[in-house]
Every structure is written in C-alpha cells, then in structure tokens.
Amino acid sequence: MRHPTPKATRHVNQNEGLIFEKSSPGKAAWKLPPLDVPEIDTKALLGSCERKDLGHMPEVSEIEIIRHFTRLSTWNYAIDLGMYPLGSCTMKYNPRVNEAAARVEGIANAHPYQPERISQGALRIIKTLSEFLIEITGLDAITLQPAAGAHGELTGLLLIRAHHQAEGKPRKKILIPDSAHGTNPATAAMVGYAVENLKSDSRGTVDIAALESQMNENVAALMLTNPNTLGVFEQEIHSIADILHAKGGLLYMDGANMNALVGKVRPGDFGVDLMHLNLHKTFSTPHGGGGPGSGPVAVRKMLEPFLPKPVVVTKPDGTLAFDYDRPKSVGRVRAFYGNFGMFVRALAYIQANGPDGLRQTTEDAVLNANYIRKGLEGSYDLPYSTPTMHEVVFSDKLQTKKGVRTTDIAKRLIDYGFHPYTMAFPLIVPGALMIEPTESESKEEMDLFVEAMKSIAAEVEEDPQTVLEAPHCTRVSRLDETAAARNPVLRWKPKV
Ligand SMILES: *Cc1c(COP(=O)(O)O)cnc(C)c1O
C-alpha cells in the first residue's frame, strides 16, 4: 500500500487562493539586456492592433513559476507513476525508444507539403508500418489516416456503405452486441444506419441463435469486438463470419482488444473483413492527454478501392509516391496522411519487439489479467466465469449490500495510489469493475494493486463510510461531474 493512512500535504490542502494567486507587483521571471539597436516604432508597425492592456498577466519570479507548474504536474496521475488499470483502454507503458525515434531530426521536422522526392523516408515509414499491420491483422490493405479508434469505426462503416452501394444493394442495418463499446452504435448512427442490438449468451459471447434469426439481406455488417469487452474470446467466430457472409453481410472487428491477439491469431484468418487498430492502445503510442491517437483500418482486398486517399504506391523506378487517383475512394478522413508521429512510434515498438517479442507481449498481457483475476476472486463478484484474456470484469454485487458501488471503490483506489479501473462498462454487467493491467506491469506492482483492492473490500465490510467519502488524499474530492462536463473551467482567470 502506498498510502495506508492518507495524510494531507502542503500541496494538497492549501486553499485555492494561496495556490493560484502568486502574483505581486514588480516581480518578473526575465531580465533583458539594454537595447543596443534602434527602437522600433511599434505604433507605426502595429497601428490599431497594438495591445495596451496586457490582461492582468501574473507577475511572478522564475522559481515561483517553476514550482507552480511542477506542483500542478504532481496532481495528475500518469502511466509513468504507476499502474493504470483502465479496462478496454490498454494503458501500456510508452517505451522511450519510441520517443527517440520520433525525435530524429529528419522525421520530427518533416513537413506534409515537402515534395515526395525529399520525403522518401517518411513514405517508407508509412509503407513499412502498413505492411507490418497487414501482416499482424491477416488482411490485405490498410489506411493509416483515421485519428483514433472511433474515427476508424467511422472510416470502416463508410467503406462498408461504399461496398454495398457498389454492389447495387445499399443496406440499412448494423448488428451490435449488447456488450459493445458505446462508440460502435454511435458511429453506426452517424453513418445513417439503424442499430440492432444483439444479445449475449450466458458465457458473455454472441448468442448464435439470436444472430441467425436477426441476420438478413438488410444487415450491412456486424460490429464485433474480439476478445469482447468482458475479455472473453468469441470462440464461435468462424460460424459468426459464415452466418454474415451467407447473406452478403460483412464482419467488422473493433480491434481495441488486439493486445490479447497480436502474434497469436490473425482476424483475417477467422473471417473478419475489416477492422480498426488503436495504435495508442495495442502499439504503445501515448494515450490520453499526451495523444494524439491513431486508428488505422485494415481491410480485405474487395474493400481496397474504397480506402481513403491518398495511398502510398511504389513507382516503376522504385521510389514511393502518394496516389490521389482513386475514383472509388470514400475520400479523405483526415488532413494530410494521419498522425504521422504516431506511425513512427508504433513502428519503433513493432521493430524493437520483433515477432517473438510481440507474441511474448500478448502472452504476458493475458497472464497478468489472469493473475489479477485469481488474486481478487472471492473479494469481488465475478459475473462471467468464462476464461479471461487480457482483461477481467468483476462486479460490485458483494459491496452493494453495504451501499458501496463501483464508483466508490474506484474513488477509494485513488487514495491507494492507483488510477481507477474502468467503471460501469460493459453495460451487460451491472456495477462493473473492468481491469486491464497490460503486459507492462511487474508482479510487484500487481501484488500492490491486488492488496489495495482487497483492503478496500475489507474496508467496505468494516467502515463503508470511508469508502463512500473517498478520495481523501486528493486536492479535490468528489466533483460535480455533470457540471464539469457541461460547464468546464479550463483555465485560470485573474480575479479583477
Ligand atoms: C477504446 C475503444 C474504442 C474507441 O477507441 P478510441 O481510440 O478511444 O476512439 C472502441 N471500442 C473499444 C472496445 C474500445 O476499447
């Protein structure tokens, strides 16, 4: 336990005023040498644009600024501080070798408008990463343009729509299991499809009989996450693909959980027609505040003509070029070529690990999730006993008897020095605690986590109030989350 008895510190309990109002007249963090060139006539230069009122800039010394921002940085949690067990998000370590690669001068300073002739290295990075991801997914072609997973879903559904339109048979419906991530139905609705819910069976996987009865010629595709959001592998995936294909539908895979599959099985081999990857999940590029994300979409051959343009092609002389002449393309989905800096990082990760390393990563991710499952079984209710892949979903059923819910347990976990797990998702588990350690965590870190979670379970029995009022060691405790979302205050404003 990192904070067995939470204690307030000077950085936590000072009042707002002392922390943010540091300005006093006349202080400055800079000092310029005397002017040794003629003074510019700013009036003539700027005219009416000259700014006279500096808007109450704080007047502070250098050390005050340094301490202020350093202190603020310690109020955030980060993967560089400890385990980040957000299920479904795959919050793995972002290796420093990725950053070194992304900062190589020619890469970091590449400009999207520079001519192809002097962009061959950048084009090679796009092409090489594309080839690796095609190999990993077992599909035939790919676009790296989408900026995140949900954007990949949007791109994928545009491709599905274009495919059915080209066949002369536009379709109206998308089937989505009740365990799906909320972005799936939202994306389908955005593209103009009606969403039909598909219920899960007692194992937590697709109910084959339900799929058979709901599948018809009006269904464009099934959007399926595999392993699904319970961390359970869809063992009937071949039959699922056959049922769809028999009636002309496509199988879209939400690849957010690829951390359980890379190097072991390939979606293209089990019937998937197209899928997105989340480079910021599976391929170790920064996730969250640091972003940006990247959500490549890999497809089967028949969907290739519809991919966003431009695509990278090899010219007869062996050099690489962007091909914009793609008459069937759904068009651009993103400015330029996507989040290029993330391609560099993902490529560094893939190359640093190699095929054996990637396979080992997958095995370790699954092993870690099962280690945590074993450690917490008994302390928390496990609604589905189906084997766990890379993440495990418990429920708060045992704790609700004392009036404590998943949110309260998550808040208390903050006091123990961990980022909360994913709460209340997937929806098919009431009061879900969704935990994904990833391969990054050591046995020692996971033991600390299990110990913290068991300690909270004991607190719920003995002193539920402590858990209900958590967190106790953060600068602010429970926030009005609706107000924070609806009326965000995103920057400091001077008191005038
Ligand atoms: C993360 C996630 C998404 C959305 O991906 P973003 O990159 O956050 O847009 C979709 N589905 C599942 C299952 C996810 O875990």
PDBQT file of the ligand as one rigid body, heavy atoms in Angstrom, charges set to zero:
ROOT
HETATM    1  C1  LIG A 501     -11.110   2.476 -26.900  1.00  0.00    +0.000 C 
HETATM    2  C2  LIG A 501     -12.195   1.748 -27.558  1.00  0.00    +0.000 A 
HETATM    3  C3  LIG A 501     -12.861   2.287 -28.681  1.00  0.00    +0.000 A 
HETATM    4  C4  LIG A 501     -12.650   3.698 -29.167  1.00  0.00    +0.000 C 
HETATM    5  O1  LIG A 501     -11.329   3.981 -29.494  1.00  0.00    +0.000 OA
HETATM    6  P1  LIG A 501     -10.731   5.468 -29.377  1.00  0.00    +0.000 P 
HETATM    7  O2  LIG A 501      -9.351   5.307 -29.877  1.00  0.00    +0.000 OA
HETATM    8  O3  LIG A 501     -10.825   5.848 -27.937  1.00  0.00    +0.000 OA
HETATM    9  O4  LIG A 501     -11.575   6.352 -30.242  1.00  0.00    +0.000 OA
HETATM   10  C5  LIG A 501     -13.795   1.485 -29.314  1.00  0.00    +0.000 A 
HETATM   11  N1  LIG A 501     -14.081   0.247 -28.866  1.00  0.00    +0.000 NA
HETATM   12  C6  LIG A 501     -13.474  -0.288 -27.792  1.00  0.00    +0.000 A 
HETATM   13  C7  LIG A 501     -13.827  -1.681 -27.367  1.00  0.00    +0.000 C 
HETATM   14  C8  LIG A 501     -12.524   0.451 -27.093  1.00  0.00    +0.000 A 
HETATM   15  O5  LIG A 501     -11.934  -0.071 -26.013  1.00  0.00    +0.000 OA
ENDROOT
TORSDOF 0
